[in-house]
Amino acid sequence: MNTTLDIYKLLKSVVAYKASDLHLVSRSEPQIRIDGRLVALNLPVLTGQDIEEMGYSLLTEKQKKAFEENNELDFSIVIPDVGRFRANYYKTMDEVACAFRIIPVIIPSLDDLNAKKVFKELIKREKGLILVTGPTGSGKSTTLAAMLNEINMNEARHIITVEDPVEFVHNNKKSLFSHRNVGTDTKSFSNALKYALREDPDVILIGEMRDRETISAALTAAETGHLVFGTLHTNSAPQTINRIIDVFSGDEQPQVRAQLSTSLIAVISQALLPKIGGGRVAAQEIMITNPAIANLIREDKVHQLYSQMQLNQQETNMTTQTQEIVDFLRKKLINKETALQYSNKPDELVRIINSL
């Protein structure tokens, strides 16, 4: 093994460079992601053997066995005096590869994130479904952690989180947290949700709504008096609604639309955009269910949601991603290339930019 490389030093470098991720893939030097961009560290090229030895040094015997059986492994790990990381081990060309993402130990508040005032209103709801969506690495987990932190600071509630793996670990302030790892604490998301309703929760966080059973259980929990938070890898509110409905068969879809129309509180779709001069800024599209939005979902008119989101925004507190991006351009936080690269409606954005 290359003795100049040490997994602990590599993970420390993630913190030192204020990076989000570390990638170890054979035939490449270690690479880290800073402000959304991959940067190669000035270190020797890794072999599969290097990565296997470094990666395995962090695993228990049970984890090694699970990885060797499945060729995939998700887990979280705390490195003393360094930080907490979410890790994924996988195989590429029959060799071990590793991806690590840093999880801040200090959980941000909504004020730390400069979140809009409406976020504090949304989390006061007693029941319903709040979805935070966006691509991998768009800060969904951080936004959700800040929302739960706000509840924790102000409300006495039992909060159950079901994640694969658990990312942010909350200290009990006013609330009581039960963190559950899929794989070690429960067999699956749907299993955990089925039993969660017997565990007297007030709030449930579902790390990923990835299948029909999980989505169905989430809707039921939201309908039966619980505040449910979930994530999906979708880029806009209308796309999110379609994704949920499309998971179900045709004869089930009217029922799901009816459930969504009554239980959905909000969809927050976000992307992290590189700022001019370094750092990133979150563009958040917010759809909040009101009678008009609920009616469109129930009547299968999802294509009309976007234009509804643009109406009376002072009263509704809704915003579109395009508006957020235009605001960032006006404030000179981002450049035009970044705006177009991250836009989910580039044609609309081009028209607005040309009229500025």
C-alpha positions as CSV (number, residue, x, y, z in Angstrom):
1,M,0.0,0.0,0.0
2,N,1.0,3.6,-0.6
3,T,2.3,4.6,2.8
4,T,2.0,8.3,2.1
5,L,-1.8,8.0,2.1
6,D,-3.9,7.8,5.2
7,I,-7.7,7.7,5.2
8,Y,-7.8,10.0,8.3
9,K,-5.6,12.6,6.7
10,L,-7.7,12.5,3.6
11,L,-10.9,13.0,5.6
12,K,-9.2,15.9,7.5
13,S,-8.4,17.5,4.1
14,V,-12.2,17.6,3.4
15,V,-12.6,19.8,6.5
16,A,-9.5,21.8,5.8
17,Y,-10.5,22.7,2.3
18,K,-14.2,23.3,3.3
19,A,-15.1,20.6,0.8
20,S,-18.3,18.6,0.7
21,D,-17.1,15.2,-0.6
22,L,-14.1,13.0,-0.9
23,H,-13.8,10.4,-3.8
24,L,-11.4,7.5,-3.9
25,V,-11.4,5.7,-7.2
26,S,-8.6,3.6,-8.6
27,R,-6.4,5.0,-11.4
28,S,-7.0,8.5,-10.0
29,E,-5.5,10.6,-7.3
30,P,-8.0,11.4,-4.4
31,Q,-10.5,14.1,-5.4
32,I,-12.6,16.4,-3.3
33,R,-15.6,18.6,-4.2
34,I,-15.4,22.3,-3.4
35,D,-18.4,24.5,-4.1
36,G,-19.8,21.9,-6.4
37,R,-16.6,21.3,-8.5
38,L,-14.3,18.3,-8.3
39,V,-10.7,19.1,-7.5
40,A,-7.8,16.5,-7.6
41,L,-5.5,16.5,-4.6
42,N,-1.8,16.7,-5.4
43,L,-1.3,13.1,-4.2
44,P,-0.2,9.8,-5.8
45,V,-2.7,7.9,-8.1
46,L,-4.5,5.2,-6.1
47,T,-4.8,1.5,-6.8
48,G,-7.8,-0.6,-5.9
49,Q,-5.6,-2.2,-3.2
50,D,-4.8,1.2,-1.7
51,I,-8.5,2.0,-1.5
52,E,-9.5,-1.4,-0.2
53,E,-7.0,-1.2,2.7
54,M,-7.9,2.4,3.6
55,G,-11.7,1.9,3.2
56,Y,-11.7,-1.4,5.2
57,S,-9.9,0.2,8.1
58,L,-13.1,2.1,8.9
59,L,-15.4,-1.0,8.7
60,T,-16.7,-3.4,11.3
61,E,-16.6,-7.1,10.4
62,K,-20.4,-7.0,9.9
63,Q,-20.0,-4.1,7.5
64,K,-17.2,-5.9,5.5
65,K,-19.4,-9.0,5.2
66,A,-22.4,-6.9,4.0
67,F,-20.3,-5.0,1.4
68,E,-18.7,-8.2,0.1
69,E,-22.2,-9.8,-0.3
70,N,-23.9,-6.8,-1.9
71,N,-21.0,-4.8,-3.5
72,E,-22.7,-1.7,-2.1
73,L,-22.6,-0.2,1.4
74,D,-24.0,2.9,3.0
75,F,-23.1,4.0,6.5
76,S,-22.2,7.0,8.6
77,I,-19.1,7.4,10.7
78,V,-17.7,9.8,13.3
79,I,-14.0,10.5,13.1
80,P,-13.0,12.0,16.5
81,D,-11.6,15.6,16.2
82,V,-12.4,15.5,12.4
83,G,-16.1,15.2,11.9
84,R,-19.1,13.1,10.9
85,F,-19.3,11.6,7.4
86,R,-21.8,9.7,5.3
87,A,-20.0,7.0,3.3
88,N,-20.8,4.9,0.3
89,Y,-18.6,2.0,-0.8
90,Y,-19.1,0.5,-4.2
91,K,-17.3,-1.5,-6.9
92,T,-15.9,-0.1,-10.2
93,M,-14.2,-2.5,-12.6
94,D,-14.2,-5.1,-9.8
95,E,-12.3,-2.7,-7.5
96,V,-13.4,-1.0,-4.3
97,A,-14.3,2.7,-4.6
98,C,-15.4,5.1,-1.8
99,A,-17.4,8.3,-1.6
100,F,-17.5,10.3,1.6
101,R,-19.7,13.3,2.3
102,I,-19.2,15.5,5.4
103,I,-22.1,16.1,7.7
104,P,-21.8,19.2,9.8
105,V,-21.7,18.4,13.5
106,I,-23.3,21.7,14.4
107,I,-26.8,21.7,13.0
108,P,-27.7,25.0,11.4
109,S,-30.8,27.0,12.3
110,L,-33.2,28.4,9.7
111,D,-31.7,31.8,10.4
112,D,-28.2,30.5,9.7
113,L,-29.4,29.4,6.3
114,N,-31.2,32.7,5.7
115,A,-34.3,30.7,5.1
116,K,-37.5,32.6,4.1
117,K,-39.9,33.4,6.9
118,V,-42.5,31.0,5.5
119,F,-40.4,28.0,6.7
120,K,-41.1,28.9,10.3
121,E,-44.8,28.9,9.5
122,L,-44.8,25.6,7.7
123,I,-43.2,23.7,10.6
124,K,-45.8,24.8,13.0
125,R,-48.4,22.7,11.2
126,E,-49.7,19.8,13.3
127,K,-50.1,17.4,10.4
128,G,-49.4,17.0,6.7
129,L,-46.5,16.4,4.2
130,I,-43.6,18.7,3.5
131,L,-41.3,17.6,0.7
132,V,-37.8,19.0,0.1
133,T,-36.6,18.0,-3.3
134,G,-33.6,18.4,-5.6
135,P,-30.7,16.6,-7.1
136,T,-28.0,14.9,-5.0
137,G,-25.8,17.4,-3.3
138,S,-28.4,20.2,-3.4
139,G,-28.5,20.7,0.4
140,K,-31.8,18.9,1.0
141,S,-30.6,17.2,4.2
142,T,-29.2,20.5,5.6
143,T,-32.5,22.3,5.0
144,L,-34.5,19.5,6.6
145,A,-32.1,19.4,9.6
146,A,-32.6,23.1,10.1
147,M,-36.4,22.7,10.0
148,L,-36.2,19.9,12.6
149,N,-33.8,22.0,14.7
150,E,-36.4,24.8,14.7
151,I,-39.0,22.4,16.0
152,N,-36.5,21.0,18.6
153,M,-35.8,24.5,19.9
154,N,-39.5,25.5,20.3
155,E,-41.8,22.4,20.6
156,A,-42.0,19.4,22.8
157,R,-42.5,16.7,20.1
158,H,-41.4,13.1,19.5
159,I,-39.5,13.2,16.2
160,I,-38.6,9.9,14.4
161,T,-36.1,10.0,11.6
162,V,-35.7,7.1,9.2
163,E,-32.6,7.4,7.1
164,D,-30.1,5.4,5.1
165,P,-27.8,6.2,6.9
166,V,-28.7,8.7,9.7
167,E,-27.0,12.0,8.8
168,F,-27.6,14.8,11.3
169,V,-27.8,13.6,14.9
170,H,-29.9,16.0,17.0
171,N,-29.4,16.6,20.7
172,N,-32.7,16.6,22.5
173,K,-33.6,20.2,23.4
174,K,-37.4,20.6,23.8
175,S,-38.1,17.6,21.5
176,L,-37.3,13.9,21.8
177,F,-35.5,12.3,18.8
178,S,-35.5,8.6,17.8
179,H,-33.0,8.2,14.9
180,R,-33.3,5.0,12.9
181,N,-30.8,3.6,10.5
182,V,-32.2,1.5,7.6
183,G,-30.2,-1.7,7.7
184,T,-29.2,-1.7,11.4
185,D,-32.2,-0.3,13.2
186,T,-34.9,-1.3,10.7
187,K,-35.1,-3.5,7.6
188,S,-36.6,-0.9,5.2
189,F,-38.1,2.6,5.0
190,S,-41.6,1.1,4.5
191,N,-41.1,-1.3,7.5
192,A,-40.0,1.6,9.7
193,L,-43.0,3.7,8.7
194,K,-45.4,0.9,9.3
195,Y,-44.3,0.5,12.9
196,A,-43.6,4.3,13.4
197,L,-47.3,4.9,13.9
198,R,-47.2,2.7,17.0
199,E,-44.2,4.6,18.4
200,D,-46.3,7.8,19.3
201,P,-44.5,10.2,16.9
202,D,-45.5,13.8,16.3
203,V,-43.0,14.3,13.5
204,I,-41.5,11.8,11.0
205,L,-38.6,12.4,8.7
206,I,-38.2,9.9,5.8
207,G,-34.7,10.1,4.3
208,E,-35.8,9.1,0.9
209,M,-39.3,8.3,-0.6
210,R,-38.0,5.8,-3.1
211,D,-40.8,3.3,-3.7
212,R,-44.6,2.8,-3.7
213,E,-44.8,1.3,-0.2
214,T,-42.8,4.2,1.4
215,I,-44.8,6.9,-0.4
216,S,-48.1,5.2,0.5
217,A,-47.0,4.9,4.2
218,A,-45.9,8.6,4.2
219,L,-49.3,9.8,2.8
220,T,-51.1,7.7,5.4
221,A,-49.0,9.1,8.2
222,A,-49.6,12.6,7.0
223,E,-53.3,12.0,6.9
224,T,-53.5,10.5,10.3
225,G,-52.3,13.5,12.3
226,H,-48.5,13.5,11.9
227,L,-46.2,16.1,10.4
228,V,-44.1,14.2,7.8
229,F,-41.0,15.4,6.0
230,G,-39.6,13.6,3.0
231,T,-37.2,14.0,0.1
232,L,-37.3,13.1,-3.6
233,H,-34.8,13.6,-6.4
234,T,-37.0,15.9,-8.4
235,N,-36.2,19.4,-9.7
236,S,-39.6,21.2,-9.4
237,A,-42.9,21.1,-7.6
238,P,-44.9,19.9,-10.6
239,Q,-42.3,17.2,-11.4
240,T,-42.5,16.1,-7.7
241,I,-46.3,15.7,-7.9
242,N,-46.0,13.7,-11.1
243,R,-43.3,11.5,-9.7
244,I,-45.4,10.5,-6.7
245,I,-48.5,9.8,-8.7
246,D,-46.6,7.8,-11.4
247,V,-45.3,5.4,-8.8
248,F,-48.9,4.1,-8.5
249,S,-50.9,2.1,-11.0
250,G,-53.6,3.8,-13.0
251,D,-56.6,2.7,-10.9
252,E,-54.8,3.9,-7.7
253,Q,-53.9,7.3,-9.1
254,P,-57.2,9.1,-8.4
255,Q,-57.1,8.1,-4.7
256,V,-53.4,9.2,-4.5
257,R,-54.3,12.6,-6.0
258,A,-57.1,13.0,-3.5
259,Q,-54.7,12.1,-0.6
260,L,-52.1,14.5,-1.9
261,S,-54.6,17.3,-2.3
262,T,-55.6,17.1,1.3
263,S,-52.3,16.2,3.0
264,L,-49.6,18.0,1.1
265,I,-48.4,21.2,2.8
266,A,-45.5,22.3,0.6
267,V,-42.9,21.3,-1.9
268,I,-39.5,23.0,-1.6
269,S,-37.3,22.3,-4.6
270,Q,-33.8,23.5,-4.3
271,A,-30.5,23.6,-6.1
272,L,-27.1,25.0,-4.9
273,L,-25.6,27.4,-7.4
274,P,-21.9,28.4,-7.3
275,K,-21.5,32.1,-6.4
276,I,-19.2,34.6,-8.0
277,G,-16.0,34.6,-5.8
278,G,-16.7,31.2,-4.2
279,G,-19.3,29.6,-2.0
280,R,-22.8,28.6,-3.0
281,V,-26.3,29.9,-2.7
282,A,-29.6,28.0,-2.5
283,A,-32.2,28.7,-5.1
284,Q,-35.5,27.4,-3.6
285,E,-38.8,27.0,-5.5
286,I,-41.6,26.9,-3.1
287,M,-45.1,25.6,-3.7
288,I,-47.6,25.8,-0.8
289,T,-50.9,24.0,-1.1
290,N,-53.9,26.3,-1.1
291,P,-57.4,25.6,-2.3
292,A,-56.5,26.3,-5.9
293,I,-53.3,24.1,-5.8
294,A,-55.3,21.3,-4.1
295,N,-58.0,21.5,-6.8
296,L,-55.4,21.2,-9.6
297,I,-53.8,18.2,-8.0
298,R,-57.1,16.5,-7.4
299,E,-58.3,17.1,-10.9
300,D,-55.1,15.9,-12.6
301,K,-54.2,19.4,-13.9
302,V,-50.5,19.3,-12.7
303,H,-49.4,21.2,-15.8
304,Q,-51.3,24.2,-14.5
305,L,-49.5,24.3,-11.1
306,Y,-46.6,26.5,-12.3
307,S,-48.8,29.3,-13.5
308,Q,-50.8,29.1,-10.2
309,M,-47.6,29.4,-8.3
310,Q,-46.9,32.7,-10.0
311,L,-50.2,34.3,-8.8
312,N,-50.6,36.6,-5.8
313,Q,-47.2,35.6,-4.4
314,Q,-47.3,38.3,-1.7
315,E,-50.2,36.5,-0.1
316,T,-49.3,32.9,-0.9
317,N,-45.5,33.1,-0.1
318,M,-44.8,31.0,-3.2
319,T,-41.9,31.5,-5.5
320,T,-40.5,29.9,-8.7
321,Q,-36.9,28.9,-9.3
322,T,-36.7,31.4,-12.2
323,Q,-37.6,34.3,-9.9
324,E,-34.9,33.2,-7.4
325,I,-32.3,33.0,-10.1
326,V,-33.2,36.4,-11.6
327,D,-32.9,37.8,-8.0
328,F,-29.4,36.3,-7.7
329,L,-28.4,37.8,-11.1
330,R,-29.7,41.3,-10.1
331,K,-27.7,41.0,-6.8
332,K,-24.7,39.8,-8.8
333,L,-24.4,36.7,-6.7
334,I,-24.1,34.4,-9.8
335,N,-23.2,34.8,-13.4
336,K,-25.4,34.3,-16.5
337,E,-23.7,30.9,-17.4
338,T,-24.4,29.5,-13.9
339,A,-28.0,30.8,-14.1
340,L,-28.7,29.0,-17.4
341,Q,-26.9,25.8,-16.3
342,Y,-29.0,25.3,-13.2
343,S,-32.3,26.6,-14.5
344,N,-35.2,24.2,-14.8
345,K,-36.9,26.6,-17.2
346,P,-34.1,28.0,-19.4
347,D,-36.4,29.4,-22.1
348,E,-38.3,31.4,-19.6
349,L,-35.1,32.6,-18.0
350,V,-33.6,33.7,-21.3
351,R,-36.7,35.8,-22.0
352,I,-36.4,37.5,-18.6
353,I,-32.6,38.1,-18.9
354,N,-33.1,39.6,-22.3
355,S,-35.7,42.0,-21.0
356,L,-33.5,43.2,-18.0
